[in-house]
Amino acid sequence: MSRYLSATGLEEFLPLYQVRRRWSDRVKVVDVPLFDGYVFCRFDDTQMVPVLSAPGVVHVVSFDGAPAPIPEAEIEAVRQLVKSKLPASPCPYLKEGALVRIRSGPMKGVEGRLIEIKNQYRLRLSVHMLQRSVEVEIDPESVEALT
């Protein structure tokens, strides 16, 4: 999809990161998309048809029927991160105060509120009847947001 967009003259950006994948006979480092399922593309309204015609494109992220542009500063920050070659990987998009569930580990299935203290994710579990809470440090990869 990314190559198709580029070949049609559109400016595309597919940020990748490296991950180790294990096969039965070997371990290999492969490039995978940093934002799974998304390719960034600069285009105007007249170029919507070529974008939607690209193999694998399901739709363009839109609000109220109009393409939703991503601020240039955010795209540039991602470009700079990729260019830096610093180790980076996706993690859940979680906000302070979000209700979350732990997906893996010894506390799998436990729900609570996520808080952040000094750049460490912490889960706050509350017993409302007693009006008491406890906090535990968790790996952000092990939680999912509840809607």
N, CA, C and O atoms as a DFTB+ gen file, in Angstrom:
588 C
 N C O
     1  1       0.834      -1.187       0.000
     2  2       0.000       0.000       0.000
     3  2       0.879       1.251       0.000
     4  3       0.657       2.176      -0.782
     5  1       1.862       1.270       0.870
     6  2       2.755       2.420       0.950
     7  2       3.478       2.647      -0.376
     8  3       3.591       3.780      -0.846
     9  1       3.965       1.559      -0.973
    10  2       4.671       1.670      -2.257
    11  2       3.727       2.126      -3.361
    12  3       4.118       2.902      -4.233
    13  1       2.492       1.651      -3.327
    14  2       1.503       2.049      -4.329
    15  2       1.253       3.556      -4.247
    16  3       1.234       4.242      -5.269
    17  1       1.065       4.060      -3.046
    18  2       0.825       5.498      -2.866
    19  2       2.009       6.306      -3.384
    20  3       1.836       7.316      -4.066
    21  1       3.198       5.854      -3.055
    22  2       4.406       6.541      -3.508
    23  2       4.524       6.501      -5.029
    24  3       4.894       7.494      -5.656
    25  1       4.206       5.344      -5.621
    26  2       4.292       5.188      -7.079
    27  2       3.287       6.071      -7.810
    28  3       3.516       6.429      -8.965
    29  1       2.174       6.431      -7.160
    30  2       1.184       7.305      -7.790
    31  2       1.514       8.774      -7.574
    32  3       0.732       9.651      -7.940
    33  1       2.677       9.044      -6.976
    34  2       3.120      10.423      -6.805
    35  2       2.666      11.075      -5.504
    36  3       2.869      12.273      -5.308
    37  1       2.052      10.295      -4.614
    38  2       1.602      10.856      -3.337
    39  2       2.709      10.711      -2.291
    40  3       3.472       9.745      -2.309
    41  1       2.782      11.663      -1.402
    42  2       3.763      11.605      -0.326
    43  2       3.194      10.737       0.790
    44  3       2.206      11.098       1.430
    45  1       3.830       9.589       1.017
    46  2       3.377       8.670       2.050
    47  2       4.453       8.534       3.131
    48  3       5.621       8.855       2.911
    49  1       4.036       8.058       4.283
    50  2       4.966       7.846       5.388
    51  2       4.485       6.644       6.173
    52  3       3.400       6.667       6.754
    53  1       5.291       5.592       6.190
    54  2       4.986       4.384       6.938
    55  2       6.082       4.190       7.980
    56  3       7.116       3.591       7.683
    57  1       5.871       4.690       9.201
    58  2       6.897       4.530      10.231
    59  2       6.996       3.065      10.671
    60  3       5.993       2.413      10.962
    61  1       8.237       2.572      10.710
    62  2       8.488       1.183      11.067
    63  2       9.371       1.113      12.305
    64  3      10.098       2.055      12.622
    65  1       9.295      -0.011      12.992
    66  2      10.224      -0.308      14.078
    67  2      10.643      -1.760      13.939
    68  3       9.982      -2.541      13.254
    69  1      11.728      -2.117      14.580
    70  2      12.236      -3.476      14.456
    71  2      11.815      -4.325      15.646
    72  3      11.801      -3.874      16.791
    73  1      11.472      -5.570      15.335
    74  2      11.068      -6.513      16.368
    75  2      11.665      -7.877      16.031
    76  3      11.801      -8.243      14.864
    77  1      12.012      -8.606      17.061
    78  2      12.545      -9.959      16.860
    79  2      11.381     -10.929      16.760
    80  3      10.511     -10.961      17.631
    81  1      11.367     -11.719      15.695
    82  2      10.331     -12.732      15.488
    83  2      10.989     -14.102      15.475
    84  3      12.034     -14.296      14.855
    85  1      10.375     -15.037      16.158
    86  2      10.906     -16.396      16.238
    87  2      10.141     -17.312      15.293
    88  3       8.912     -17.385      15.325
    89  1      10.898     -18.003      14.457
    90  2      10.372     -19.080      13.642
    91  2      10.852     -20.370      14.269
    92  3      11.663     -20.340      15.195
    93  1      10.378     -21.484      13.794
    94  2      10.759     -22.763      14.390
    95  2      12.256     -23.023      14.305
    96  3      12.816     -23.701      15.166
    97  1      12.913     -22.488      13.271
    98  2      14.336     -22.776      13.079
    99  2      15.270     -21.585      13.295
   100  3      16.490     -21.743      13.256
   101  1      14.700     -20.378      13.526
   102  2      15.578     -19.211      13.673
   103  2      14.829     -18.030      14.280
   104  3      13.603     -18.025      14.392
   105  1      15.618     -17.030      14.665
   106  2      15.068     -15.755      15.128
   107  2      15.542     -14.697      14.140
   108  3      16.716     -14.664      13.768
   109  1      14.634     -13.843      13.723
   110  2      14.978     -12.826      12.735
   111  2      14.438     -11.473      13.194
   112  3      13.376     -11.399      13.812
   113  1      15.168     -10.416      12.890
   114  2      14.708      -9.056      13.161
   115  2      13.979      -8.568      11.922
   116  3      14.538      -8.576      10.825
   117  1      12.726      -8.141      12.092
   118  2      11.914      -7.677      10.965
   119  2      11.370      -6.279      11.254
   120  3      11.213      -5.884      12.409
   121  1      11.089      -5.545      10.186
   122  2      10.467      -4.231      10.308
   123  2       8.961      -4.397      10.277
   124  3       8.424      -5.076       9.402
   125  1       8.277      -3.777      11.231
   126  2       6.808      -3.812      11.279
   127  2       6.298      -2.386      11.509
   128  3       7.014      -1.552      12.064
   129  1       5.061      -2.107      11.083
   130  2       4.528      -0.748      11.252
   131  2       4.425      -0.336      12.718
   132  3       3.996      -1.115      13.569
   133  1       4.821       0.886      12.991
   134  2       4.729       1.437      14.334
   135  2       3.273       1.663      14.731
   136  3       2.912       1.505      15.897
   137  1       2.436       2.035      13.758
   138  2       1.003       2.220      13.983
   139  2       0.287       1.191      13.113
   140  3      -0.027       1.457      11.953
   141  1       0.036       0.028      13.675
   142  2      -0.545      -1.077      12.921
   143  2      -1.846      -0.658      12.245
   144  3      -2.764      -0.149      12.889
   145  1      -1.906      -0.884      10.928
   146  2      -3.116      -0.588      10.177
   147  2      -3.187       0.819       9.611
   148  3      -4.191       1.176       8.995
   149  1      -2.146       1.633       9.801
   150  2      -2.172       3.020       9.338
   151  2      -0.951       3.345       8.483
   152  3       0.175       2.962       8.802
   153  1      -1.201       4.055       7.396
   154  2      -0.152       4.662       6.576
   155  2      -0.525       6.129       6.470
   156  3      -1.673       6.459       6.169
   157  1       0.423       7.001       6.711
   158  2       0.173       8.432       6.609
   159  2       0.401       8.863       5.166
   160  3       1.328       8.389       4.510
   161  1      -0.444       9.761       4.675
   162  2      -0.335      10.213       3.290
   163  2      -0.776      11.672       3.208
   164  3      -1.821      12.055       3.734
   165  1       0.054      12.481       2.530
   166  2      -0.304      13.881       2.321
   167  2      -1.036      13.985       0.983
   168  3      -0.489      13.628      -0.061
   169  1      -2.273      14.477       1.022
   170  2      -3.056      14.629      -0.202
   171  2      -4.130      15.683       0.015
   172  3      -4.459      16.037       1.148
   173  1      -4.671      16.179      -1.098
   174  2      -5.796      17.116      -0.987
   175  2      -7.073      16.405      -1.438
   176  3      -7.027      15.252      -1.867
   177  1      -8.192      17.085      -1.341
   178  2      -9.495      16.471      -1.629
   179  2      -9.582      15.897      -3.048
   180  3     -10.304      14.926      -3.273
   181  1      -8.861      16.484      -3.999
   182  2      -8.935      16.009      -5.383
   183  2      -8.206      14.676      -5.565
   184  3      -8.375      14.019      -6.592
   185  1      -7.405      14.273      -4.590
   186  2      -6.639      13.030      -4.688
   187  2      -7.245      11.895      -3.864
   188  3      -6.596      10.871      -3.647
   189  1      -8.466      12.069      -3.413
   190  2      -9.100      11.062      -2.566
   191  2      -9.274       9.727      -3.296
   192  3      -9.062       8.673      -2.696
   193  1      -9.654       9.750      -4.572
   194  2      -9.889       8.506      -5.321
   195  2      -8.610       7.661      -5.416
   196  3      -8.660       6.464      -5.132
   197  1      -7.455       8.247      -5.809
   198  2      -6.237       7.409      -5.846
   199  2      -5.872       6.839      -4.476
   200  3      -5.374       5.717      -4.390
   201  1      -6.108       7.583      -3.426
   202  2      -5.800       7.082      -2.082
   203  2      -6.702       5.903      -1.754
   204  3      -6.224       4.864      -1.300
   205  1      -8.002       6.054      -1.978
   206  2      -8.944       4.976      -1.666
   207  2      -8.788       3.782      -2.607
   208  3      -9.250       2.685      -2.291
   209  1      -8.139       3.982      -3.763
   210  2      -7.909       2.891      -4.712
   211  2      -6.676       2.066      -4.369
   212  3      -6.463       1.003      -4.952
   213  1      -5.877       2.534      -3.447
   214  2      -4.656       1.811      -3.085
   215  2      -5.015       0.460      -2.463
   216  3      -5.918       0.380      -1.630
   217  1      -4.313      -0.595      -2.862
   218  2      -4.582      -1.919      -2.285
   219  2      -4.438      -1.884      -0.761
   220  3      -3.438      -1.396      -0.236
   221  1      -5.424      -2.394      -0.076
   222  2      -5.376      -2.460       1.384
   223  2      -6.005      -1.279       2.089
   224  3      -6.250      -1.351       3.294
   225  1      -6.280      -0.183       1.377
   226  2      -6.908       0.975       2.015
   227  2      -8.396       0.687       2.178
   228  3      -9.097       0.407       1.206
   229  1      -8.859       0.758       3.403
   230  2     -10.270       0.530       3.690
   231  2     -11.002       1.865       3.722
   232  3     -12.070       2.011       3.128
   233  1     -10.419       2.841       4.422
   234  2     -10.979       4.188       4.447
   235  2      -9.931       5.170       4.943
   236  3      -8.880       4.781       5.452
   237  1     -10.235       6.438       4.787
   238  2      -9.382       7.521       5.264
   239  2      -9.959       7.988       6.591
   240  3     -11.171       8.168       6.713
   241  1      -9.110       8.184       7.574
   242  2      -9.589       8.666       8.869
   243  2     -10.259      10.020       8.654
   244  3      -9.645      10.959       8.148
   245  1     -11.528      10.101       9.045
   246  2     -12.332      11.296       8.782
   247  2     -13.192      11.656       9.983
   248  3     -13.484      10.823      10.841
   249  1     -13.585      12.911      10.015
   250  2     -14.559      13.406      10.981
   251  2     -15.594      14.203      10.222
   252  3     -15.249      15.086       9.437
   253  1     -16.852      13.903      10.447
   254  2     -17.965      14.563       9.749
   255  2     -17.809      14.486       8.233
   256  3     -18.140      15.436       7.524
   257  1     -17.304      13.358       7.739
   258  2     -17.196      13.133       6.305
   259  2     -16.005      13.783       5.632
   260  3     -15.839      13.635       4.421
   261  1     -15.176      14.491       6.364
   262  2     -14.002      15.147       5.777
   263  2     -12.728      14.502       6.338
   264  3     -12.664      14.173       7.522
   265  1     -11.712      14.324       5.475
   266  2     -10.453      13.762       5.982
   267  2      -9.938      14.565       7.176
   268  3      -9.991      15.794       7.190
   269  1      -9.440      13.838       8.173
   270  2      -8.945      14.468       9.396
   271  2      -7.429      14.607       9.312
   272  3      -6.705      13.624       9.472
   273  1      -6.947      15.824       9.062
   274  2      -5.487      15.998       8.970
   275  2      -4.820      15.853      10.338
   276  3      -5.342      16.301      11.359
   277  1      -3.662      15.220      10.324
   278  2      -2.862      15.085      11.539
   279  2      -1.915      16.275      11.567
   280  3      -1.294      16.589      10.552
   281  1      -1.794      16.941      12.709
   282  2      -0.897      18.099      12.775
   283  2       0.519      17.756      12.322
   284  3       1.072      16.723      12.701
   285  1       1.089      18.627      11.515
   286  2       2.428      18.425      10.973
   287  2       3.458      18.195      12.076
   288  3       4.389      17.409      11.897
   289  1       3.304      18.864      13.202
   290  2       4.253      18.704      14.315
   291  2       4.248      17.268      14.842
   292  3       5.296      16.749      15.227
   293  1       3.081      16.625      14.862
   294  2       3.006      15.244      15.339
   295  2       3.673      14.291      14.351
   296  3       4.394      13.379      14.755
   297  1       3.433      14.503      13.053
   298  2       4.077      13.668      12.029
   299  2       5.586      13.862      12.082
   300  3       6.345      12.897      12.001
   301  1       6.018      15.114      12.219
   302  2       7.451      15.395      12.272
   303  2       8.096      14.764      13.502
   304  3       9.236      14.303      13.428
   305  1       7.396      14.735      14.618
   306  2       7.916      14.082      15.827
   307  2       8.106      12.587      15.596
   308  3       9.099      12.010      16.041
   309  1       7.158      11.957      14.901
   310  2       7.285      10.526      14.592
   311  2       8.438      10.306      13.620
   312  3       9.205       9.355      13.776
   313  1       8.570      11.178      12.611
   314  2       9.698      11.075      11.671
   315  2      11.028      11.152      12.412
   316  3      11.944      10.373      12.151
   317  1      11.118      12.098      13.334
   318  2      12.352      12.288      14.087
   319  2      12.645      11.064      14.952
   320  3      13.798      10.649      15.073
   321  1      11.613      10.491      15.548
   322  2      11.793       9.290      16.352
   323  2      12.322       8.142      15.501
   324  3      13.272       7.465      15.894
   325  1      11.714       7.920      14.341
   326  2      12.142       6.833      13.460
   327  2      13.579       7.066      12.994
   328  3      14.395       6.144      12.974
   329  1      13.871       8.297      12.623
   330  2      15.209       8.645      12.142
   331  2      16.270       8.482      13.233
   332  3      17.425       8.183      12.929
   333  1      15.896       8.673      14.484
   334  2      16.844       8.600      15.595
   335  2      17.381       7.198      15.840
   336  3      18.446       7.030      16.434
   337  1      16.634       6.183      15.376
   338  2      17.006       4.775      15.583
   339  2      16.968       4.364      17.056
   340  3      17.479       3.304      17.418
   341  1      16.367       5.193      17.902
   342  2      16.194       4.812      19.301
   343  2      15.210       3.652      19.375
   344  3      14.288       3.577      18.562
   345  1      15.386       2.750      20.331
   346  2      14.432       1.642      20.437
   347  2      13.044       2.177      20.794
   348  3      12.873       2.867      21.799
   349  1      12.077       1.855      19.973
   350  2      10.706       2.315      20.194
   351  2       9.763       1.187      19.821
   352  3      10.067       0.376      18.947
   353  1       8.629       1.137      20.479
   354  2       7.613       0.141      20.139
   355  2       6.257       0.677      20.554
   356  3       6.161       1.519      21.447
   357  1       5.211       0.188      19.908
   358  2       3.860       0.665      20.257
   359  2       3.484       0.265      21.680
   360  3       3.960      -0.740      22.207
   361  1       2.641       1.054      22.272
   362  2       2.084       0.728      23.580
   363  2       0.648       1.246      23.595
   364  3       0.292       2.094      22.776
   365  1      -0.166       0.759      24.496
   366  2      -1.567       1.197      24.511
   367  2      -1.687       2.706      24.723
   368  3      -0.914       3.308      25.468
   369  1      -2.672       3.299      24.053
   370  2      -2.959       4.718      24.241
   371  2      -3.884       4.821      25.451
   372  3      -5.089       4.586      25.361
   373  1      -3.295       5.171      26.561
   374  2      -4.048       5.218      27.814
   375  2      -3.925       6.600      28.424
   376  3      -2.875       7.238      28.350
   377  1      -5.004       7.048      29.024
   378  2      -4.995       8.343      29.694
   379  2      -5.083       8.132      31.197
   380  3      -5.659       7.158      31.682
   381  1      -4.498       9.072      31.909
   382  2      -4.599       9.046      33.362
   383  2      -6.071       9.027      33.754
   384  3      -6.877       9.802      33.240
   385  1      -6.402       8.140      34.661
   386  2      -7.779       8.028      35.124
   387  2      -8.620       7.045      34.337
   388  3      -9.776       6.804      34.687
   389  1      -8.055       6.465      33.268
   390  2      -8.809       5.523      32.440
   391  2      -9.079       4.231      33.199
   392  3      -8.236       3.757      33.960
   393  1     -10.249       3.676      32.984
   394  2     -10.586       2.374      33.535
   395  2      -9.929       1.332      32.635
   396  3     -10.139       1.338      31.422
   397  1      -9.132       0.434      33.226
   398  2      -8.377      -0.547      32.448
   399  2      -8.546      -1.952      33.028
   400  3      -8.970      -2.138      34.169
   401  1      -8.197      -2.925      32.196
   402  2      -8.176      -4.328      32.621
   403  2      -6.801      -4.878      32.300
   404  3      -6.249      -4.591      31.238
   405  1      -6.248      -5.659      33.197
   406  2      -4.952      -6.290      32.969
   407  2      -5.167      -7.515      32.086
   408  3      -5.987      -8.379      32.396
   409  1      -4.417      -7.582      30.978
   410  2      -4.577      -8.648      29.985
   411  2      -3.726      -9.867      30.261
   412  3      -4.066     -10.967      29.824
   413  1      -2.624      -9.700      30.979
   414  2      -1.715     -10.829      31.170
   415  2      -1.004     -10.700      32.511
   416  3      -1.038      -9.652      33.156
   417  1      -0.370     -11.775      32.906
   418  2       0.379     -11.783      34.151
   419  2      -0.444     -12.286      35.325
   420  3      -1.573     -12.743      35.149
   421  1       0.118     -12.202      36.517
   422  2      -0.536     -12.762      37.697
   423  2      -1.840     -12.065      38.089
   424  3      -2.638     -12.624      38.841
   425  1      -2.059     -10.852      37.585
   426  2      -3.288     -10.126      37.913
   427  2      -4.242     -10.060      36.723
   428  3      -5.104      -9.183      36.666
   429  1      -4.091     -10.982      35.775
   430  2      -4.925     -11.011      34.578
   431  2      -6.407     -10.947      34.950
   432  3      -6.880     -11.679      35.819
   433  1      -7.137     -10.036      34.254
   434  2      -8.571      -9.895      34.477
   435  2      -8.954      -8.840      35.495
   436  3     -10.119      -8.448      35.566
   437  1      -8.007      -8.374      36.279
   438  2      -8.288      -7.362      37.297
   439  2      -8.534      -6.021      36.611
   440  3      -7.826      -5.660      35.672
   441  1      -9.535      -5.288      37.082
   442  2      -9.847      -3.973      36.539
   443  2      -9.551      -2.908      37.582
   444  3      -9.640      -3.160      38.784
   445  1      -9.199      -1.724      37.117
   446  2      -8.932      -0.615      38.011
   447  2      -8.712       0.658      37.227
   448  3      -8.875       0.682      36.007
   449  1      -8.339       1.722      37.929
   450  2      -8.050       3.017      37.297
   451  2      -6.555       3.160      37.128
   452  3      -5.773       2.819      38.016
   453  1      -6.174       3.670      35.975
   454  2      -4.763       3.871      35.688
   455  2      -4.348       5.262      36.149
   456  3      -5.013       6.254      35.851
   457  1      -3.252       5.319      36.873
   458  2      -2.673       6.609      37.244
   459  2      -1.214       6.580      36.822
   460  3      -0.644       5.511      36.607
   461  1      -0.627       7.727      36.708
   462  2       0.762       7.807      36.287
   463  2       1.523       8.656      37.289
   464  3       1.155       9.798      37.565
   465  1       2.577       8.086      37.821
   466  2       3.397       8.797      38.791
   467  2       4.845       8.708      38.328
   468  3       5.385       7.613      38.171
   469  1       5.470       9.853      38.110
   470  2       6.874       9.913      37.703
   471  2       7.154       8.988      36.522
   472  3       8.113       8.217      36.538
   473  1       6.314       9.075      35.507
   474  2       6.473       8.314      34.267
   475  2       6.399       6.806      34.442
   476  3       6.836       6.065      33.562
   477  1       5.852       6.333      35.570
   478  2       5.639       4.908      35.755
   479  2       4.141       4.663      35.781
   480  3       3.404       5.373      36.466
   481  1       3.687       3.660      35.038
   482  2       2.274       3.331      35.078
   483  2       1.964       2.631      36.383
   484  3       2.676       1.722      36.810
   485  1       0.902       3.068      36.999
   486  2       0.460       2.446      38.235
   487  2      -1.036       2.237      38.125
   488  3      -1.752       3.068      37.565
   489  1      -1.495       1.143      38.652
   490  2      -2.907       0.807      38.650
   491  2      -3.443       1.013      40.054
   492  3      -2.865       0.541      41.033
   493  1      -4.548       1.721      40.137
   494  2      -5.180       1.948      41.439
   495  2      -6.400       1.044      41.529
   496  3      -7.319       1.128      40.714
   497  1      -6.390       0.191      42.522
   498  2      -7.516      -0.687      42.794
   499  2      -8.224      -0.154      44.029
   500  3      -7.590       0.143      45.042
   501  1      -9.525      -0.035      43.937
   502  2     -10.280       0.548      45.046
   503  2     -11.334      -0.423      45.559
   504  3     -11.973      -1.148      44.798
   505  1     -11.487      -0.409      46.861
   506  2     -12.591      -1.109      47.512
   507  2     -13.517       0.000      47.973
   508  3     -13.298       0.613      49.018
   509  1     -14.563       0.255      47.182
   510  2     -15.419       1.409      47.430
   511  2     -16.127       1.331      48.778
   512  3     -16.290       2.347      49.452
   513  1     -16.542       0.150      49.169
   514  2     -17.267      -0.001      50.425
   515  2     -16.424       0.458      51.611
   516  3     -16.949       1.028      52.568
   517  1     -15.118       0.209      51.547
   518  2     -14.213       0.606      52.635
   519  2     -13.613       1.982      52.400
   520  3     -12.953       2.530      53.283
   521  1     -13.835       2.543      51.220
   522  2     -13.238       3.811      50.808
   523  2     -11.715       3.774      50.969
   524  3     -11.100       4.683      51.528
   525  1     -11.140       2.691      50.457
   526  2      -9.693       2.494      50.496
   527  2      -9.211       2.084      49.109
   528  3      -9.952       1.471      48.341
   529  1      -7.964       2.426      48.797
   530  2      -7.368       2.063      47.520
   531  2      -5.950       1.585      47.733
   532  3      -5.307       1.934      48.723
   533  1      -5.467       0.786      46.803
   534  2      -4.070       0.374      46.780
   535  2      -3.552       0.617      45.375
   536  3      -4.327       0.651      44.418
   537  1      -2.250       0.786      45.248
   538  2      -1.645       1.014      43.951
   539  2      -0.572      -0.034      43.708
   540  3       0.116      -0.474      44.628
   541  1      -0.448      -0.425      42.436
   542  2       0.571      -1.386      42.048
   543  2       1.162      -0.929      40.718
   544  3       0.444      -0.441      39.845
   545  1       2.479      -1.093      40.572
   546  2       3.130      -0.744      39.312
   547  2       2.858      -1.851      38.304
   548  3       2.944      -3.035      38.629
   549  1       2.525      -1.451      37.063
   550  2       2.217      -2.430      36.024
   551  2       2.937      -2.074      34.738
   552  3       3.340      -0.931      34.523
   553  1       3.087      -3.063      33.903
   554  2       3.662      -2.883      32.581
   555  2       2.568      -2.352      31.666
   556  3       1.513      -2.979      31.567
   557  1       2.774      -1.215      30.987
   558  2       1.715      -0.668      30.123
   559  2       1.313      -1.623      29.004
   560  3       0.201      -1.517      28.489
   561  1       2.178      -2.546      28.616
   562  2       1.852      -3.522      27.576
   563  2       0.807      -4.529      28.054
   564  3       0.160      -5.180      27.234
   565  1       0.635      -4.666      29.366
   566  2      -0.249      -5.704      29.885
   567  2      -1.670      -5.212      30.162
   568  3      -2.497      -5.971      30.667
   569  1      -1.956      -3.970      29.842
   570  2      -3.310      -3.452      30.136
   571  2      -4.027      -3.038      28.869
   572  3      -3.407      -2.707      27.858
   573  1      -5.357      -3.063      28.948
   574  2      -6.206      -2.585      27.851
   575  2      -7.236      -1.650      28.438
   576  3      -7.717      -1.855      29.552
   577  1      -7.572      -0.621      27.681
   578  2      -8.585       0.335      28.133
   579  2      -9.967      -0.299      28.024
   580  3     -10.250      -1.029      27.074
   581  1     -10.815      -0.017      28.993
   582  2     -12.206      -0.447      28.957
   583  2     -13.041       0.725      28.477
   584  3     -12.810       1.862      28.889
   585  1     -13.989       0.466      27.627
   586  2     -14.808       1.567      27.098
   587  2     -16.068       1.727      27.907
   588  3     -16.882       2.603      27.614
